[in-house]
Amino acid sequence: MLNALEVITTVVVGVMVGVEFAVPFFINPIIKALPEDSGQLARAHSGRLGGAIMPFWYIGSLVLVAIWAVAGRHHDGTALVVTAGALLIVSVLLSVLVLVPINNRVKAWTPENRPADWKEQMHRWDRWHYVRVAVIVAAFAFLAAALA
């Protein structure tokens, strides 16, 4: 049973990492290349979609890691799992304290009501998202190492 939990947790976190990795390296460059206001509208739509789904994914991943850490506390690699959990906590805090407030503004923007500094706010979100991606990639690496 523990083996199944380990694999499921690693896959769930790994897919989340893949989705979040795709945002700055694939999705945002595509969005930035869209004509006129389409890019800003796409970012707003992406903010609504991500804002609805990602909280469950992040918290669900953290819960799975916590269950793995408790269930496997007497097994090799537990320290790696706990470290991954700590990194996921950092990613959740980073999201709630920095990224979500920006996202909550972005998702309501239209070309008619966006603020003058909307591009600067997008760049700030992007910079913090790079940090979050680095943190969750590290968490995923610790989970993968715990499996080995």
N, C-alpha and C positions, 0 to 999 in steps of 0.2 A: 504493500500500500504506500509506503514511504517513497519507493521508487517512482510510482505513478505521480505522486504529488510533486516530486522533484522535477520530473519531465514536464508536467503540465505548467508548473510555475515558471520554469525556464522558457518554455514556448510562449506563454502569455507575456512575460516581460520582454522577450526577444522580439515578438511582433510589435509591441508598443514602441520599443527602441527603433525598429525599422520604420514605423509610421512617422515618429518624431524626427528621425534622421532625414527622411524624405522631404520634410517641410522646407528646411533651408537650402538643401542641395538640389532639389528637383521641382517641388511645387512652387515655391516663391519665385525662382527665376522664370518659370512659365507665366505666372501671374504678372510679374513685372513687365513682361513682353507684350501683354495684351494692350490693345489700342484704347486711347482716351481714358475714360473713367472705369473701364471694365476691370482693371486690376484692383482698384480700390473696392469696387463692388464685390469682387471675388474674395478679397481679404475679409470683408464684412461677413459674407456668407460662410467662409471657412471658420471665422470666429464663432459664429452661431453653432455650426455643426460640431466643431471641436469642443466648444464650451458645454455642449450637451452630452458628449460621449466621454471625453477624456477624464473628467473627475472619477467616474466609475472605474475606468481602466487603471488609473493611478492608484486609487484606494484599493481596488480589487487585487492589484499586483502586490501591494504592500501587505495586505491581509494574507495572501498566499505565502509570501516570504516569511511572515511571522509564524504561520502555522508550520511551515517547513522547519524553521529554527527551533520551535518548541518540540515538534514531533521527532526531530533528528538530533536533539541536544546531546545525545551520548554517542553520536557518530562523528567520524572524521569530516572535516569541512564545515562544521557548525559555525566556526568563527568567520569563515568566508560568507556564509549565509547571513549572519548577523551584520556584517559589514555592508553587504548588499542592501539589507533592510535599512540600515542607517543612511545610506546614500539615497534610497527611495524616499525616506523621510525628508531629507534635504531637498529633493526634487519637488515634493509636495509643498513644502514651505516656500520654496522659491516660486512655485506656481501661484500659490494663494497670495503671497505678499507682493509679488512684482508683476507676473505675467497676466493673471486673471484681471486685475484692475484695468490694465491697458486693454485687454481683450474685451472687457465689458463695454468700454467706450467704442472700440472699433466696430463691434458687431451692430451697433445702432447707426453708424455713419452712412450717409448717402452723399452723392456729389453736392447736394444742396445744403447739407447741414454739417459737413465735416469741418473741423477747426483748421485754422491756417497752418498749424504745425503738425498736421496729420502725418506727413512723411517722416518727420523727426520721431514721432511716437511709434511709427512702424519700425523704424531703424532701432529704437530702444528695445522694442519687443523682440526683434530679430537677434540683437546682441545677447539679451538674457536667455533667449531660446537656445543659442549656441551653448551657453553655460549649462542649461538644463540637459541638453543632449549629451554633453560630455559626462555629466553626473550619472545619467541613466545608462549610458554605454559602460561606464565603470561598474555600475551595479550589475549589469548583465554579465560582464566579464567575471565578476566574483561568483555569480551563480553558476556560470559555466565551469569555472575552476572547482567549485564545490562538487560538481558532478563527476569530475575526473578522479 
